């Protein structure tokens, strides 16, 4: 069994999105988002399982929309099969 440490930068590009059943207006949001990831995982043979947290560093709200400051954050999990 092997313990995995995950950390690093991340960049995202806005393709689109929804708030409930309503499509968001991309004009109110910046296209590029900078963030960082931290996580832990366990590797057993060819399998790896991990959990991670993503913290947004950049404000994704476009100043023209008067939305205030908006930053993304999320939790994620992954399963990897190496072959």
C-alpha positions as CSV (number, residue, x, y, z in Angstrom):
1,X,0.0,0.0,0.0
2,X,1.3,3.5,-0.9
3,X,0.2,6.8,0.5
4,X,-0.3,9.5,-2.2
5,X,0.2,13.3,-1.6
6,X,-1.4,15.5,-4.2
7,X,-0.8,19.3,-4.5
8,X,-0.4,21.7,-7.3
9,X,-1.8,24.6,-9.4
10,X,-4.7,24.4,-11.7
11,X,-6.2,26.6,-14.5
12,X,-9.7,26.4,-15.7
13,X,-11.6,27.8,-18.8
14,X,-15.3,28.6,-18.6
15,X,-17.2,26.8,-21.3
16,X,-20.7,27.3,-19.9
17,X,-22.8,26.5,-16.8
18,X,-26.2,26.4,-15.2
19,X,-27.8,27.7,-12.0
20,X,-30.6,25.3,-11.4
21,X,-32.4,25.0,-14.8
22,X,-31.2,28.3,-16.1
23,X,-28.1,28.7,-18.3
24,X,-25.6,31.3,-17.0
25,X,-24.7,34.4,-19.0
26,X,-21.0,34.1,-19.8
27,X,-20.7,37.9,-20.2
28,X,-20.8,38.3,-16.4
29,X,-17.9,35.9,-15.7
30,X,-14.2,35.8,-16.5
31,X,-13.2,33.0,-18.8
32,X,-10.0,31.9,-17.0
33,X,-9.8,30.7,-13.3
34,X,-6.6,30.0,-11.3
35,X,-6.8,27.6,-8.4
36,X,-4.8,25.2,-6.3
37,X,-5.4,21.6,-5.4
38,X,-4.6,19.6,-2.3
39,X,-5.4,15.9,-1.7
40,X,-4.5,12.5,-0.3
41,X,-4.9,9.1,-1.7
42,X,-4.0,5.4,-1.4
43,X,-2.4,3.2,-4.0
44,X,-2.8,-0.6,-3.9
45,X,-1.2,-2.4,-6.8
46,X,-2.7,-1.1,-10.0
47,X,-5.5,0.9,-8.2
48,X,-5.4,4.3,-6.7
49,X,-8.2,6.1,-4.8
50,X,-7.9,9.8,-3.8
51,X,-9.9,12.7,-2.4
52,X,-8.9,16.3,-3.1
53,X,-9.9,19.9,-2.4
54,X,-9.8,22.7,-5.0
55,X,-9.6,26.3,-3.8
56,X,-10.1,29.1,-6.3
57,X,-7.5,31.9,-6.2
58,X,-9.0,34.2,-8.8
59,X,-12.2,36.2,-8.8
60,X,-14.4,34.7,-11.6
61,X,-17.0,37.6,-11.6
62,X,-16.5,40.1,-14.4
63,X,-16.4,43.6,-13.0
64,X,-19.2,44.7,-15.5
65,X,-21.7,42.4,-13.8
66,X,-21.7,44.0,-10.3
67,X,-21.7,40.5,-8.8
68,X,-19.1,41.2,-6.2
69,X,-16.2,38.7,-5.6
70,X,-16.9,35.1,-6.6
71,X,-14.4,32.3,-6.1
72,X,-15.0,28.6,-6.7
73,X,-14.2,25.8,-4.3
74,X,-14.9,22.1,-4.5
75,X,-14.2,18.6,-3.3
76,X,-13.5,15.7,-5.6
77,X,-12.7,12.0,-5.5
78,X,-11.0,9.8,-8.1
79,X,-10.3,6.2,-8.9
80,X,-7.4,5.3,-11.1
81,X,-6.6,2.0,-12.7
82,X,-3.0,1.8,-14.0
83,X,-2.2,-0.6,-16.8
